[in-house]
Amino acid sequence: MSDRLARFFGVQDQPKRVKSLVRKSALFNPLFAVTFMMSSTFLAVHIAEILAGPAYYLTLGMALVGNLAFVQSIVQLVLDYPTGGLGDWIGQRWILLTAFLCIGGATIYTAFATTLLEFLLIYILQGIGFAQLSGAFGAWWDTNYRAVADDPDRSVYSVIMGKVGMVFQIASTLSLIPGAILADLISRQGVFLLQGGLSIFIGIACISLLRDYPEVAENRPRRSMREYYGVLKDGLKFSVSSKFVFFFLIGTVLAMSTFSVWGNLILFGIYYSFLYEQKAVALFRTLLYIVGVISLERAGVWTKKLNPTRWVAIFAFLQSGGAVFYFAFAFITATLPSLLVNGVTVPFPWMFFQLPSLIVCLTFVITGIFDGALNVLQQRLVLDLIPDRTRNSLYSLFPTLTLIFSAPQLIFFSGILPIFGPPPILIGLGLVSTSGCLLIALGMHFRPKSKKAEEPPLEEPSKAGYDLAEQEVEDTQEEVIESPLGVLPESSEGKPAKIEDT
């Protein structure tokens, strides 16, 4: 790894194997970004137009897309946690291979689909793929980082995460306009074919390059079904091992559950209602992403000294996609009627200088400042909290529970969208997000105040999370909370991946 790249990620004093991990992250994260973002500007609109026609795509069409997203959420809900445990059991690179094969196949199929049944099959296949994908790369990277890094206070980790987020954002930004231009020059279907082929290529690359270090490979569970069921069971037990873990987990997924409704039902309807066409939307999003690149890069630096206990709930409330964000957009859509229906088309590029465009841009920029900071603080919090043995399982449990909360919201809000429009939905999302932030704050109240909670990982990574959880229970003198999910089968959660807020 070159000295310049090492200095950029802040790992110039780290062992060679840490530098190798950073190099792979710098390679795969841009590939992930391009694959997921290339058609994101027009994918939902493309499906809505095919299903409902150009006249009704912003209302009936987007409602149908919301229903399809609900089906995908159910598929992910059923498969997310079991496939996360499978990653802990056999290794994440195999899960990443099958995930990208499913996603690539679904994307290629999108280029030819014309009926509701075909799109239903596409969303089911995407659900299978994203269920496997959720948490897999992060679990592989974090587990190997903990095994070889010389980073006792996790300050280096904060810097790396900030830089990685910036690289991802840059790649996402650079893919938006080319994707829209290719859609105009070739066709949307051509972009889908290119995107699907890239997904398959990434899956094959994961098999070759994402191998565990010996210290991690030795701690993998034995290849037996009993060990697999044990991984799933241990993950569920850990999620209710203390009040801190329980309330932090539930609060986080409740706040995250609103992203699915926002991304599938509201976001692109707002964009196209005042920007009118996909090139303008792509350029507008690119401008927002450029601002986000700066804030993400800085987030890893200025959060090095911040205490996650104090700031996670606050940043979750203020972030783009948080309560303040939704309430602001409820006000915007209620007071600026041009955001609700197509008005007189403004020629390109003058639509960028309309009052709605400027206000929407300002809202995204101000709330987006807190996105990267929240992400870094949350990752620092779970890096040493979660045991390596069940890391992929628990990383997948977050989106699993998120889907449990988001699926009812999707079906309910997609039903009332054609009747009431966006403002009541946005108010509802703001209230849901506020409830999640309050639960996060409650969980932080039960976080141990002793220094042991802030110490570096123990020598045995596979037991670190359990030891910390036991210390929390001892320090706070709290009893283990019963699972709110009831009795779950041993063989039994949506990030983004959090859906991109812009």
C-alpha positions in Angstrom: 0.0 0.0 0.0 1.4 3.4 -1.0 2.4 5.8 1.7 0.1 8.4 0.3 -2.9 6.1 0.4 -1.9 5.0 3.9 -1.7 8.6 5.1 -5.0 9.4 3.5 -6.8 6.7 5.5 -4.7 7.4 8.7 -3.1 3.9 8.8 0.5 4.8 8.1 1.5 3.4 11.5 -0.7 0.3 11.4 0.5 -3.3 10.5 0.6 -4.3 6.9 -2.5 -6.5 7.2 -4.5 -3.5 8.3 -3.3 -1.6 5.3 -4.3 -4.5 3.1 -7.8 -4.4 4.6 -8.1 -0.7 3.9 -6.9 -1.2 0.4 -9.7 -3.8 -0.2 -12.2 -1.5 1.3 -11.0 1.3 -1.0 -11.5 -1.1 -3.9 -14.9 -2.7 -3.1 -16.8 0.3 -1.6 -16.6 2.3 -4.9 -17.7 -0.8 -6.8 -20.6 -1.2 -4.4 -21.6 2.4 -4.8 -21.5 2.4 -8.6 -23.5 -0.9 -8.8 -26.3 0.4 -6.5 -26.5 4.0 -7.6 -26.1 3.9 -11.3 -29.8 3.5 -12.0 -31.1 4.8 -8.7 -32.2 8.1 -10.2 -34.8 6.5 -12.5 -35.3 2.9 -11.4 -38.5 3.5 -9.3 -39.8 6.0 -11.9 -39.1 3.5 -14.7 -41.1 0.8 -12.9 -43.9 3.2 -12.0 -44.3 4.4 -15.6 -44.4 0.9 -17.0 -47.1 -0.2 -14.4 -49.3 3.0 -14.4 -48.3 5.0 -17.5 -46.8 8.5 -17.7 -50.0 10.2 -16.5 -50.2 8.4 -13.1 -46.7 7.3 -12.3 -46.3 9.8 -9.4 -49.4 8.6 -7.6 -50.7 5.2 -8.6 -47.4 4.1 -10.1 -45.4 5.0 -7.0 -48.0 3.3 -4.8 -47.6 0.1 -6.8 -43.8 0.4 -6.4 -44.4 0.7 -2.6 -46.4 -2.5 -2.6 -43.6 -4.3 -4.5 -41.1 -2.9 -2.0 -43.3 -4.3 0.8 -43.0 -7.8 -0.8 -39.3 -7.4 -1.0 -39.2 -6.4 2.7 -41.1 -9.6 3.6 -38.6 -11.7 1.7 -35.7 -9.9 3.4 -37.4 -10.2 6.8 -37.6 -14.0 6.5 -34.1 -14.6 5.1 -31.9 -11.8 6.6 -31.1 -13.2 10.0 -30.6 -16.9 8.8 -28.3 -15.7 6.0 -26.4 -13.5 8.4 -25.8 -16.6 10.6 -24.7 -18.5 7.5 -22.1 -15.8 6.9 -20.7 -16.3 10.4 -20.8 -20.1 9.8 -19.1 -20.5 6.4 -17.5 -17.1 5.8 -18.8 -13.9 4.3 -17.2 -14.2 0.9 -19.5 -17.0 -0.1 -22.6 -15.1 1.0 -21.4 -12.1 -0.9 -21.0 -14.2 -4.1 -24.6 -15.5 -4.0 -25.9 -12.1 -3.0 -24.5 -10.3 -6.0 -25.5 -13.1 -8.3 -29.1 -12.6 -7.2 -29.0 -8.8 -7.4 -27.3 -9.0 -10.8 -29.9 -11.4 -12.1 -32.7 -9.2 -10.8 -31.3 -6.1 -12.4 -30.8 -7.7 -15.8 -34.4 -9.1 -15.6 -35.6 -5.5 -15.0 -34.4 -4.5 -18.5 -37.0 -6.9 -20.0 -39.9 -6.9 -17.5 -43.2 -5.3 -18.6 -45.9 -6.8 -16.3 -46.7 -6.6 -12.6 -46.0 -10.3 -12.1 -42.5 -10.0 -13.7 -41.6 -7.0 -11.4 -42.9 -9.1 -8.5 -40.5 -11.8 -9.3 -37.7 -9.2 -9.6 -38.4 -7.8 -6.2 -38.5 -11.2 -4.7 -35.1 -12.0 -6.2 -33.7 -8.7 -5.0 -35.0 -9.5 -1.5 -33.1 -12.7 -1.5 -30.0 -10.9 -2.6 -30.1 -8.0 -0.2 -31.0 -10.4 2.7 -27.6 -12.1 2.1 -25.8 -8.8 1.4 -26.8 -7.0 4.6 -24.0 -6.8 7.1 -21.8 -9.3 5.2 -19.0 -7.0 4.0 -19.0 -4.9 7.2 -18.9 -8.1 9.3 -15.9 -9.5 7.3 -14.0 -6.2 7.5 -14.7 -5.5 11.2 -13.8 -9.0 12.4 -10.5 -9.0 10.5 -9.7 -5.5 11.6 -10.2 -6.4 15.3 -7.9 -9.3 14.9 -4.9 -7.4 13.5 -5.3 -3.7 14.3 -3.2 -1.8 16.8 -5.9 0.7 17.7 -6.8 0.5 21.5 -9.0 3.7 21.6 -10.5 3.1 18.1 -9.5 6.6 17.0 -7.9 5.1 13.9 -11.1 3.2 13.2 -13.1 6.5 13.3 -10.8 8.1 10.7 -11.0 5.0 8.4 -14.8 4.9 8.6 -15.0 8.6 7.7 -12.7 8.2 4.7 -14.4 5.1 3.6 -17.8 6.9 3.7 -16.3 9.7 1.7 -15.0 7.3 -1.0 -18.4 5.6 -1.2 -20.0 9.0 -1.5 -17.7 10.2 -4.3 -18.3 7.0 -6.2 -22.0 7.3 -5.8 -21.9 10.9 -6.9 -19.8 10.2 -10.0 -22.2 7.4 -11.0 -25.4 9.4 -11.0 -24.9 11.7 -14.0 -23.2 9.0 -16.2 -26.1 6.7 -15.4 -28.7 9.3 -16.4 -26.7 10.2 -19.6 -26.4 6.6 -20.6 -30.1 6.1 -20.0 -30.7 8.9 -22.5 -28.0 7.9 -25.0 -28.7 4.2 -25.0 -31.8 3.4 -22.9 -32.7 2.7 -19.3 -32.7 -1.0 -20.2 -29.1 -0.7 -21.3 -28.1 0.7 -18.0 -29.8 -2.1 -16.2 -27.9 -4.7 -18.2 -24.5 -2.9 -17.5 -25.4 -2.7 -13.8 -26.4 -6.3 -13.6 -23.2 -7.5 -15.3 -21.1 -5.4 -12.8 -22.9 -7.0 -9.9 -22.0 -10.5 -11.1 -18.3 -9.4 -11.6 -18.2 -8.1 -8.0 -19.6 -11.3 -6.6 -16.8 -13.3 -8.3 -14.2 -10.8 -7.1 -15.4 -11.3 -3.5 -14.6 -15.0 -3.7 -11.0 -14.3 -4.7 -10.1 -11.3 -2.5 -12.1 -11.4 0.7 -10.3 -14.2 2.6 -10.1 -14.3 6.4 -6.8 -13.9 8.2 -5.7 -17.1 10.0 -6.7 -15.7 13.4 -10.3 -15.2 12.2 -10.5 -18.4 10.2 -9.5 -20.4 13.3 -12.5 -19.0 15.2 -15.1 -19.9 12.6 -17.6 -22.3 13.9 -17.3 -25.9 12.8 -19.2 -26.8 9.6 -22.1 -28.6 11.4 -25.8 -27.7 11.5 -25.6 -27.7 15.3 -23.0 -25.0 15.2 -25.1 -23.0 12.7 -28.1 -23.2 15.0 -25.9 -22.2 17.9 -24.8 -19.1 16.1 -28.4 -18.0 15.5 -29.4 -18.7 19.0 -26.4 -16.9 20.5 -27.1 -13.8 18.4 -30.7 -13.6 19.6 -29.6 -14.1 23.2 -27.0 -11.4 23.0 -29.6 -8.9 21.6 -31.4 -9.0 24.9 -28.4 -9.5 27.1 -28.8 -6.1 28.8 -31.0 -3.0 28.8 -28.3 -1.0 27.0 -28.1 -3.5 24.1 -31.9 -4.0 23.9 -33.0 -0.3 23.9 -30.1 0.7 21.6 -31.0 -2.0 19.1 -34.8 -1.3 19.1 -34.4 2.4 19.0 -31.9 2.3 16.1 -34.0 0.0 14.0 -37.2 2.0 14.7 -35.5 5.2 13.6 -34.1 3.4 10.5 -37.4 1.9 9.6 -38.6 5.2 8.1 -36.0 5.2 5.4 -37.8 2.6 3.4 -41.0 4.6 3.2 -39.1 7.8 2.4 -37.0 6.2 -0.4 -39.7 4.1 -2.0 -42.7 6.4 -1.8 -41.7 10.1 -1.3 -38.2 10.9 -2.4 -38.3 10.6 -6.2 -41.9 11.9 -6.3 -40.7 15.1 -4.8 -37.6 15.3 -7.1 -39.6 14.8 -10.3 -42.4 17.1 -9.3 -40.2 20.2 -9.5 -37.2 19.0 -11.6 -39.4 17.2 -14.2 -36.7 14.9 -15.9 -34.0 12.5 -15.0 -31.0 14.5 -16.1 -32.0 17.4 -13.8 -32.6 14.9 -11.0 -29.3 13.3 -11.5 -27.5 16.7 -11.5 -29.3 17.9 -8.5 -28.4 14.7 -6.5 -24.8 15.0 -7.7 -24.6 18.6 -6.2 -26.0 17.3 -2.9 -23.6 14.4 -2.9 -20.6 16.7 -3.5 -21.5 18.5 -0.3 -22.0 15.2 1.4 -18.5 14.1 0.4 -16.9 16.9 2.4 -19.1 16.3 5.5 -18.4 12.5 5.5 -14.6 13.0 5.2 -14.7 15.4 8.2 -17.0 13.2 10.2 -14.3 10.6 10.9 -12.0 13.3 12.2 -14.2 15.5 14.3 -15.9 12.5 15.9 -12.7 11.0 17.2 -13.1 12.7 20.6 -16.9 12.6 20.8 -18.6 10.3 23.3 -21.1 8.0 21.4 -23.2 7.8 24.6 -23.9 11.5 24.5 -24.3 12.1 20.8 -25.8 9.1 19.0 -29.4 9.9 19.9 -29.0 13.6 19.1 -27.4 13.0 15.7 -30.1 10.4 14.9 -32.7 13.1 15.6 -30.9 15.7 13.4 -29.7 13.6 10.5 -31.0 13.5 6.9 -33.8 11.0 7.3 -34.4 11.9 10.9 -37.3 13.6 12.7 -36.2 17.1 11.9 -35.7 16.2 8.3 -39.2 14.7 8.0 -41.0 17.6 9.7 -39.1 20.1 7.5 -40.3 18.3 4.4 -43.8 18.0 5.7 -43.8 21.8 5.9 -42.2 22.2 2.5 -44.7 19.9 0.7 -47.6 21.5 2.5 -46.7 25.1 1.7 -45.2 24.7 -1.8 -48.0 23.0 -3.9 -45.7 22.7 -6.9 -43.9 19.9 -5.1 -47.1 17.8 -5.1 -48.2 17.9 -8.7 -46.5 18.6 -12.0 -46.9 22.2 -13.0 -45.6 24.1 -16.0 -42.3 22.6 -17.1 -39.4 24.9 -16.5 -36.6 24.6 -19.1 -33.3 23.0 -18.1 -31.3 24.3 -16.1 -33.6 27.1 -14.8 -35.6 24.7 -12.6 -32.6 24.7 -10.2 -33.2 28.4 -9.4 -36.8 27.9 -8.3 -37.7 28.5 -4.7 -38.6 24.8 -4.1 -35.3 23.6 -5.5 -33.3 26.0 -3.2 -35.3 25.1 -0.1 -35.0 21.4 -0.7 -31.3 21.7 -1.3 -30.8 23.7 1.9 -32.8 21.1 3.9 -30.7 18.2 2.6 -27.4 20.0 3.2 -28.1 21.1 6.8 -29.4 17.7 8.0 -26.9 15.8 5.9 -24.0 17.2 8.1 -25.0 14.8 10.8 -25.3 11.7 8.7 -21.6 10.8 8.5 -21.0 11.6 12.2 -23.9 9.3 13.3 -22.6 6.5 11.1 -19.1 6.7 12.5 -20.3 6.8 16.1 -22.6 3.9 15.7 -19.9 1.8 14.1 -17.5 2.6 16.9 -20.2 1.6 19.4 -20.8 -1.9 17.9 -17.3 -2.7 16.9 -16.3 -4.0 20.3 -19.8 -4.6 21.7 -20.7 -7.4 19.3 -18.9 -10.8 19.5 -17.1 -11.9 16.4 -18.7 -15.3 16.5 -22.1 -13.8 15.8 -21.1 -10.5 14.1 -22.7 -11.1 10.7 -25.8 -12.4 12.4 -26.2 -9.3 14.5 -25.3 -7.0 11.7 -28.1 -8.7 9.8 -30.4 -8.5 12.8 -30.5 -4.7 12.5 -32.0 -4.7 9.0 -34.3 -7.7 10.0 -35.9 -5.7 12.8 -35.9 -2.6 10.7 -38.0 -4.5 8.1 -40.4 -5.7 10.9 -41.1 -2.0 11.7 -40.9 -0.7 8.1 -43.2 -3.3 6.3 -46.4 -2.1 8.1 -45.5 1.5 7.4 -44.9 0.8 3.7 -48.2 -0.9 3.2 -50.1 1.7 5.2 -48.5 4.8 3.8 -48.6 3.5 0.2 -52.4 3.2 0.7 -52.9 6.7 1.8 -50.4 8.4 -0.5 -52.8 8.7 -3.5 -55.5 10.2 -1.1 -53.7 12.6 1.2 -50.3 13.2 -0.5 -46.9 13.5 1.2 -47.4 15.9 4.1 -49.3 13.6 6.5 -47.0 10.7 5.7 -43.9 12.9 6.4 -45.4 13.9 9.8 -46.0 10.3 10.6 -42.4 9.4 9.7 -41.1 12.2 11.9 -43.1 10.8 14.9 -41.8 7.3 14.3 -38.2 8.6 14.1 -38.6 10.6 17.2 -39.8 7.5 19.1 -36.7 5.7 18.0 -34.4 8.5 19.1 -36.0 8.5 22.6 -35.4 4.7 22.9 -31.7 5.2 21.8 -31.3 7.8 24.5 -32.9 5.5 27.0 -30.5 2.7 26.1 -27.5 5.1 26.5 -28.7 5.8 30.0 -28.0 2.1 30.9 -24.6 2.0 29.2 -21.9 1.3 31.9 -20.1 4.3 33.1 -17.0 2.3 34.1 -13.8 2.4 32.1 -14.1 -1.2 31.2 -16.9 -0.3 28.7 -14.4 1.9 26.8 -11.4 -0.5 26.9 -9.9 -2.0 23.7 -11.1 -5.4 22.6 -10.1 -8.5 24.6 -7.5 -10.9 23.4 -10.1 -13.4 22.4 -12.2 -11.5 19.8 -14.9 -14.2 19.6 -15.8 -13.6 23.3 -15.3 -9.9 23.5 -18.9 -9.0 23.0 -20.2 -11.5 25.5 -17.7 -10.3 28.1 -18.7 -6.7 27.6 -22.4 -7.6 27.8 -21.8 -9.4 31.1 -19.9 -6.4 32.4 -22.9 -4.2 31.5 -25.3 -6.3 33.4 -23.0 -6.4 36.4 -22.3 -2.7 36.4 -25.9 -1.6 36.0 -27.3 -4.4 38.1 -30.0 -5.0 35.6 -31.7 -8.3 34.8 -31.8 -9.7 31.4 -34.8 -8.5 29.4 -37.1 -11.0 27.8 -37.2 -10.8 24.0 -40.1 -8.7 22.7 -40.2 -11.0 19.7 -41.4 -13.9 21.7 -40.1 -17.5 21.1 -38.2 -17.5 17.8 -37.1 -20.6 15.9 -33.4 -21.3 16.0 -33.2 -21.3 12.3 -35.1 -18.0 12.0 -34.2 -8.6 9.3 -33.4 -3.5 5.5 -28.8 0.0 4.3 -28.3 1.5 3.0 -28.7 -0.9 3.5 -30.0 2.1 4.5 -31.7 3.6 1.5 -29.8 6.6 0.3 -31.5 9.7 1.7 -30.6 11.8 -1.4 
